[in-house]
Amino acid sequence: LQSAYRSVVRVVVPHPFTAPYDIFPNQDRIHLVDGRATKVTLIHGEVDDVINVSHTRYLHGCCTHVADLRTLYLDNRGHNDIEHDTRWQAHLSAFFADVLAAAAGQDGGGGG
């Protein structure tokens, strides 16, 4: 998840409960991720002025059930310039290489 948020409504109005009209209550659904079988990565720019980095930090705290959880907080990066950082590129390259390796191991590497 990149520049993840707790919920759509909470981006604009921080409050302790989930509004019934909030169509993306991520903090209420992240526990549904199968933490044994799913790799998760959270990426956020430390100076994001659209979605505060505290949203991703909060979701990180909600992912204690995820066995393979990776995070990347990029200093000096905002909301729209993360992709220009070589650390972002290296992080995602490693993450997807591990996802593909795990998938190849599950199906015996035959690919179908």
CNS distance restraints for C-alpha pairs under 8 A (distance, minus, plus):
assign (resid   1 and name CA) (resid  40 and name CA) 7.62 0.50 0.50
assign (resid   1 and name CA) (resid  41 and name CA) 6.06 0.50 0.50
assign (resid   1 and name CA) (resid  42 and name CA) 4.88 0.50 0.50
assign (resid   1 and name CA) (resid  43 and name CA) 6.21 0.50 0.50
assign (resid   2 and name CA) (resid  42 and name CA) 5.93 0.50 0.50
assign (resid   2 and name CA) (resid  43 and name CA) 4.68 0.50 0.50
assign (resid   2 and name CA) (resid  44 and name CA) 5.86 0.50 0.50
assign (resid   3 and name CA) (resid  42 and name CA) 7.77 0.50 0.50
assign (resid   3 and name CA) (resid  43 and name CA) 6.11 0.50 0.50
assign (resid   3 and name CA) (resid  44 and name CA) 4.72 0.50 0.50
assign (resid   3 and name CA) (resid  45 and name CA) 7.15 0.50 0.50
assign (resid   3 and name CA) (resid  51 and name CA) 6.68 0.50 0.50
assign (resid   3 and name CA) (resid  53 and name CA) 7.37 0.50 0.50
assign (resid   3 and name CA) (resid  56 and name CA) 6.83 0.50 0.50
assign (resid   3 and name CA) (resid  79 and name CA) 6.90 0.50 0.50
assign (resid   4 and name CA) (resid  42 and name CA) 7.36 0.50 0.50
assign (resid   4 and name CA) (resid  43 and name CA) 7.63 0.50 0.50
assign (resid   4 and name CA) (resid  44 and name CA) 7.28 0.50 0.50
assign (resid   4 and name CA) (resid  51 and name CA) 7.68 0.50 0.50
assign (resid   4 and name CA) (resid  55 and name CA) 6.53 0.50 0.50
assign (resid   4 and name CA) (resid  56 and name CA) 5.38 0.50 0.50
assign (resid   4 and name CA) (resid  59 and name CA) 7.96 0.50 0.50
assign (resid   5 and name CA) (resid  10 and name CA) 7.85 0.50 0.50
assign (resid   5 and name CA) (resid  11 and name CA) 6.81 0.50 0.50
assign (resid   5 and name CA) (resid  26 and name CA) 7.00 0.50 0.50
assign (resid   5 and name CA) (resid  51 and name CA) 6.74 0.50 0.50
assign (resid   5 and name CA) (resid  55 and name CA) 4.84 0.50 0.50
assign (resid   5 and name CA) (resid  56 and name CA) 6.05 0.50 0.50
assign (resid   5 and name CA) (resid  59 and name CA) 7.72 0.50 0.50
assign (resid   6 and name CA) (resid  10 and name CA) 6.55 0.50 0.50
assign (resid   6 and name CA) (resid  11 and name CA) 7.50 0.50 0.50
assign (resid   6 and name CA) (resid  25 and name CA) 6.40 0.50 0.50
assign (resid   6 and name CA) (resid  26 and name CA) 5.26 0.50 0.50
assign (resid   6 and name CA) (resid  27 and name CA) 4.98 0.50 0.50
assign (resid   6 and name CA) (resid  55 and name CA) 5.28 0.50 0.50
assign (resid   6 and name CA) (resid  56 and name CA) 7.25 0.50 0.50
assign (resid   6 and name CA) (resid  58 and name CA) 7.23 0.50 0.50
assign (resid   6 and name CA) (resid  59 and name CA) 6.55 0.50 0.50
assign (resid   7 and name CA) (resid  11 and name CA) 6.58 0.50 0.50
assign (resid   7 and name CA) (resid  18 and name CA) 7.82 0.50 0.50
assign (resid   7 and name CA) (resid  22 and name CA) 6.94 0.50 0.50
assign (resid   7 and name CA) (resid  23 and name CA) 7.94 0.50 0.50
assign (resid   7 and name CA) (resid  24 and name CA) 5.34 0.50 0.50
assign (resid   7 and name CA) (resid  25 and name CA) 4.33 0.50 0.50
assign (resid   7 and name CA) (resid  26 and name CA) 5.41 0.50 0.50
assign (resid   7 and name CA) (resid  27 and name CA) 6.66 0.50 0.50
assign (resid   8 and name CA) (resid  12 and name CA) 7.40 0.50 0.50
assign (resid   8 and name CA) (resid  22 and name CA) 6.26 0.50 0.50
assign (resid   8 and name CA) (resid  23 and name CA) 7.12 0.50 0.50
assign (resid   8 and name CA) (resid  24 and name CA) 5.72 0.50 0.50
assign (resid   8 and name CA) (resid  25 and name CA) 6.85 0.50 0.50
assign (resid   9 and name CA) (resid  13 and name CA) 5.97 0.50 0.50
assign (resid   9 and name CA) (resid  14 and name CA) 7.54 0.50 0.50
assign (resid   9 and name CA) (resid  19 and name CA) 7.38 0.50 0.50
assign (resid   9 and name CA) (resid  22 and name CA) 5.91 0.50 0.50
assign (resid  10 and name CA) (resid  14 and name CA) 4.52 0.50 0.50
assign (resid  10 and name CA) (resid  15 and name CA) 6.46 0.50 0.50
assign (resid  11 and name CA) (resid  51 and name CA) 6.21 0.50 0.50
assign (resid  11 and name CA) (resid  52 and name CA) 7.75 0.50 0.50
assign (resid  18 and name CA) (resid  22 and name CA) 6.80 0.50 0.50
assign (resid  18 and name CA) (resid  25 and name CA) 6.82 0.50 0.50
assign (resid  25 and name CA) (resid  29 and name CA) 6.57 0.50 0.50
assign (resid  26 and name CA) (resid  30 and name CA) 5.79 0.50 0.50
assign (resid  26 and name CA) (resid  59 and name CA) 7.98 0.50 0.50
assign (resid  27 and name CA) (resid  31 and name CA) 7.93 0.50 0.50
assign (resid  27 and name CA) (resid  59 and name CA) 6.18 0.50 0.50
assign (resid  27 and name CA) (resid  62 and name CA) 7.17 0.50 0.50
assign (resid  29 and name CA) (resid  33 and name CA) 7.82 0.50 0.50
assign (resid  30 and name CA) (resid  59 and name CA) 7.67 0.50 0.50
assign (resid  30 and name CA) (resid  62 and name CA) 7.08 0.50 0.50
assign (resid  30 and name CA) (resid  63 and name CA) 7.16 0.50 0.50
assign (resid  31 and name CA) (resid  62 and name CA) 7.13 0.50 0.50
assign (resid  31 and name CA) (resid  63 and name CA) 7.01 0.50 0.50
assign (resid  31 and name CA) (resid  65 and name CA) 7.58 0.50 0.50
assign (resid  33 and name CA) (resid  38 and name CA) 7.03 0.50 0.50
assign (resid  33 and name CA) (resid  66 and name CA) 7.80 0.50 0.50
assign (resid  34 and name CA) (resid  38 and name CA) 5.74 0.50 0.50
assign (resid  34 and name CA) (resid  66 and name CA) 7.30 0.50 0.50
assign (resid  35 and name CA) (resid  39 and name CA) 7.42 0.50 0.50
assign (resid  35 and name CA) (resid  63 and name CA) 7.98 0.50 0.50
assign (resid  35 and name CA) (resid  65 and name CA) 5.30 0.50 0.50
assign (resid  35 and name CA) (resid  66 and name CA) 3.75 0.50 0.50
assign (resid  35 and name CA) (resid  67 and name CA) 5.66 0.50 0.50
assign (resid  35 and name CA) (resid  68 and name CA) 7.56 0.50 0.50
assign (resid  36 and name CA) (resid  65 and name CA) 7.79 0.50 0.50
assign (resid  36 and name CA) (resid  66 and name CA) 6.29 0.50 0.50
assign (resid  36 and name CA) (resid  67 and name CA) 5.71 0.50 0.50
assign (resid  36 and name CA) (resid  68 and name CA) 7.83 0.50 0.50
assign (resid  38 and name CA) (resid  66 and name CA) 7.38 0.50 0.50
assign (resid  38 and name CA) (resid  68 and name CA) 7.32 0.50 0.50
assign (resid  39 and name CA) (resid  66 and name CA) 7.39 0.50 0.50
assign (resid  39 and name CA) (resid  67 and name CA) 7.48 0.50 0.50
assign (resid  39 and name CA) (resid  68 and name CA) 5.05 0.50 0.50
assign (resid  39 and name CA) (resid  69 and name CA) 6.20 0.50 0.50
assign (resid  39 and name CA) (resid  99 and name CA) 7.16 0.50 0.50
assign (resid  40 and name CA) (resid  66 and name CA) 7.34 0.50 0.50
assign (resid  40 and name CA) (resid  68 and name CA) 6.35 0.50 0.50
assign (resid  40 and name CA) (resid  69 and name CA) 4.95 0.50 0.50
assign (resid  40 and name CA) (resid  70 and name CA) 6.30 0.50 0.50
assign (resid  41 and name CA) (resid  69 and name CA) 5.74 0.50 0.50
assign (resid  41 and name CA) (resid  70 and name CA) 4.57 0.50 0.50
assign (resid  41 and name CA) (resid  71 and name CA) 5.51 0.50 0.50
assign (resid  41 and name CA) (resid  72 and name CA) 7.79 0.50 0.50
assign (resid  41 and name CA) (resid  95 and name CA) 7.62 0.50 0.50
assign (resid  42 and name CA) (resid  56 and name CA) 6.90 0.50 0.50
assign (resid  42 and name CA) (resid  60 and name CA) 7.39 0.50 0.50
assign (resid  42 and name CA) (resid  69 and name CA) 7.86 0.50 0.50
assign (resid  42 and name CA) (resid  70 and name CA) 6.30 0.50 0.50
assign (resid  42 and name CA) (resid  71 and name CA) 4.68 0.50 0.50
assign (resid  42 and name CA) (resid  72 and name CA) 6.29 0.50 0.50
assign (resid  43 and name CA) (resid  56 and name CA) 7.63 0.50 0.50
assign (resid  43 and name CA) (resid  71 and name CA) 5.79 0.50 0.50
assign (resid  43 and name CA) (resid  72 and name CA) 4.75 0.50 0.50
assign (resid  43 and name CA) (resid  73 and name CA) 5.83 0.50 0.50
assign (resid  43 and name CA) (resid  74 and name CA) 7.69 0.50 0.50
assign (resid  43 and name CA) (resid  88 and name CA) 8.00 0.50 0.50
assign (resid  44 and name CA) (resid  48 and name CA) 7.57 0.50 0.50
assign (resid  44 and name CA) (resid  53 and name CA) 6.15 0.50 0.50
assign (resid  44 and name CA) (resid  56 and name CA) 6.81 0.50 0.50
assign (resid  44 and name CA) (resid  72 and name CA) 6.55 0.50 0.50
assign (resid  44 and name CA) (resid  73 and name CA) 5.09 0.50 0.50
assign (resid  44 and name CA) (resid  74 and name CA) 6.28 0.50 0.50
assign (resid  44 and name CA) (resid  78 and name CA) 7.92 0.50 0.50
assign (resid  44 and name CA) (resid  79 and name CA) 7.74 0.50 0.50
assign (resid  44 and name CA) (resid  82 and name CA) 7.73 0.50 0.50
assign (resid  45 and name CA) (resid  53 and name CA) 6.70 0.50 0.50
assign (resid  45 and name CA) (resid  73 and name CA) 5.71 0.50 0.50
assign (resid  45 and name CA) (resid  74 and name CA) 4.68 0.50 0.50
assign (resid  45 and name CA) (resid  75 and name CA) 6.21 0.50 0.50
assign (resid  45 and name CA) (resid  76 and name CA) 7.08 0.50 0.50
assign (resid  45 and name CA) (resid  77 and name CA) 4.58 0.50 0.50
assign (resid  45 and name CA) (resid  78 and name CA) 4.80 0.50 0.50
assign (resid  45 and name CA) (resid  79 and name CA) 6.27 0.50 0.50
assign (resid  45 and name CA) (resid  82 and name CA) 6.51 0.50 0.50
assign (resid  46 and name CA) (resid  52 and name CA) 7.95 0.50 0.50
assign (resid  46 and name CA) (resid  53 and name CA) 5.84 0.50 0.50
assign (resid  46 and name CA) (resid  73 and name CA) 6.12 0.50 0.50
assign (resid  46 and name CA) (resid  74 and name CA) 5.60 0.50 0.50
assign (resid  46 and name CA) (resid  75 and name CA) 4.99 0.50 0.50
assign (resid  46 and name CA) (resid  76 and name CA) 6.42 0.50 0.50
assign (resid  46 and name CA) (resid  77 and name CA) 6.00 0.50 0.50
assign (resid  46 and name CA) (resid  78 and name CA) 6.49 0.50 0.50
assign (resid  47 and name CA) (resid  52 and name CA) 7.70 0.50 0.50
assign (resid  47 and name CA) (resid  53 and name CA) 7.47 0.50 0.50
assign (resid  47 and name CA) (resid  75 and name CA) 6.93 0.50 0.50
assign (resid  47 and name CA) (resid  76 and name CA) 6.08 0.50 0.50
assign (resid  47 and name CA) (resid  77 and name CA) 5.60 0.50 0.50
assign (resid  47 and name CA) (resid  78 and name CA) 4.70 0.50 0.50
assign (resid  47 and name CA) (resid  79 and name CA) 7.66 0.50 0.50
assign (resid  48 and name CA) (resid  52 and name CA) 5.72 0.50 0.50
assign (resid  48 and name CA) (resid  53 and name CA) 6.51 0.50 0.50
assign (resid  48 and name CA) (resid  77 and name CA) 6.74 0.50 0.50
assign (resid  48 and name CA) (resid  78 and name CA) 3.76 0.50 0.50
assign (resid  48 and name CA) (resid  79 and name CA) 4.71 0.50 0.50
assign (resid  49 and name CA) (resid  78 and name CA) 6.50 0.50 0.50
assign (resid  49 and name CA) (resid  79 and name CA) 6.72 0.50 0.50
assign (resid  50 and name CA) (resid  79 and name CA) 6.28 0.50 0.50
assign (resid  51 and name CA) (resid  55 and name CA) 7.23 0.50 0.50
assign (resid  51 and name CA) (resid  79 and name CA) 7.30 0.50 0.50
assign (resid  52 and name CA) (resid  56 and name CA) 7.96 0.50 0.50
assign (resid  53 and name CA) (resid  57 and name CA) 6.41 0.50 0.50
assign (resid  54 and name CA) (resid  58 and name CA) 5.98 0.50 0.50
assign (resid  55 and name CA) (resid  59 and name CA) 6.34 0.50 0.50
assign (resid  56 and name CA) (resid  60 and name CA) 6.03 0.50 0.50
assign (resid  57 and name CA) (resid  61 and name CA) 6.47 0.50 0.50
assign (resid  58 and name CA) (resid  62 and name CA) 6.59 0.50 0.50
assign (resid  59 and name CA) (resid  63 and name CA) 6.49 0.50 0.50
assign (resid  60 and name CA) (resid  64 and name CA) 7.60 0.50 0.50
assign (resid  60 and name CA) (resid  71 and name CA) 7.96 0.50 0.50
assign (resid  63 and name CA) (resid  69 and name CA) 7.56 0.50 0.50
assign (resid  72 and name CA) (resid  88 and name CA) 7.62 0.50 0.50
assign (resid  72 and name CA) (resid  91 and name CA) 7.53 0.50 0.50
assign (resid  74 and name CA) (resid  82 and name CA) 7.53 0.50 0.50
assign (resid  74 and name CA) (resid  87 and name CA) 7.94 0.50 0.50
assign (resid  74 and name CA) (resid  88 and name CA) 7.98 0.50 0.50
assign (resid  77 and name CA) (resid  81 and name CA) 6.11 0.50 0.50
assign (resid  77 and name CA) (resid  82 and name CA) 5.83 0.50 0.50
assign (resid  78 and name CA) (resid  82 and name CA) 6.63 0.50 0.50
assign (resid  81 and name CA) (resid  85 and name CA) 7.48 0.50 0.50
assign (resid  82 and name CA) (resid  88 and name CA) 6.69 0.50 0.50
assign (resid  83 and name CA) (resid  88 and name CA) 6.22 0.50 0.50
assign (resid  83 and name CA) (resid  89 and name CA) 7.01 0.50 0.50
assign (resid  84 and name CA) (resid  88 and name CA) 7.64 0.50 0.50
assign (resid  85 and name CA) (resid  89 and name CA) 6.70 0.50 0.50
assign (resid  86 and name CA) (resid  90 and name CA) 6.12 0.50 0.50
assign (resid  87 and name CA) (resid  91 and name CA) 5.94 0.50 0.50
assign (resid  88 and name CA) (resid  92 and name CA) 6.16 0.50 0.50
assign (resid  89 and name CA) (resid  93 and name CA) 6.02 0.50 0.50
assign (resid  90 and name CA) (resid  94 and name CA) 6.16 0.50 0.50
assign (resid  91 and name CA) (resid  95 and name CA) 6.11 0.50 0.50
assign (resid  92 and name CA) (resid  96 and name CA) 5.98 0.50 0.50
assign (resid  93 and name CA) (resid  97 and name CA) 6.04 0.50 0.50
assign (resid  94 and name CA) (resid  98 and name CA) 6.24 0.50 0.50
assign (resid  95 and name CA) (resid  99 and name CA) 6.29 0.50 0.50
assign (resid  96 and name CA) (resid 100 and name CA) 6.06 0.50 0.50
assign (resid  97 and name CA) (resid 101 and name CA) 6.07 0.50 0.50
assign (resid  98 and name CA) (resid 102 and name CA) 6.03 0.50 0.50
assign (resid  99 and name CA) (resid 103 and name CA) 6.19 0.50 0.50
assign (resid 100 and name CA) (resid 104 and name CA) 6.08 0.50 0.50
assign (resid 101 and name CA) (resid 105 and name CA) 6.19 0.50 0.50
assign (resid 102 and name CA) (resid 106 and name CA) 6.32 0.50 0.50
assign (resid 103 and name CA) (resid 107 and name CA) 6.53 0.50 0.50
assign (resid 103 and name CA) (resid 109 and name CA) 7.84 0.50 0.50
assign (resid 104 and name CA) (resid 108 and name CA) 5.84 0.50 0.50
assign (resid 104 and name CA) (resid 109 and name CA) 4.30 0.50 0.50
assign (resid 104 and name CA) (resid 110 and name CA) 7.42 0.50 0.50
assign (resid 104 and name CA) (resid 111 and name CA) 7.09 0.50 0.50
assign (resid 105 and name CA) (resid 109 and name CA) 5.92 0.50 0.50
assign (resid 107 and name CA) (resid 111 and name CA) 6.74 0.50 0.50
assign (resid 107 and name CA) (resid 112 and name CA) 7.76 0.50 0.50
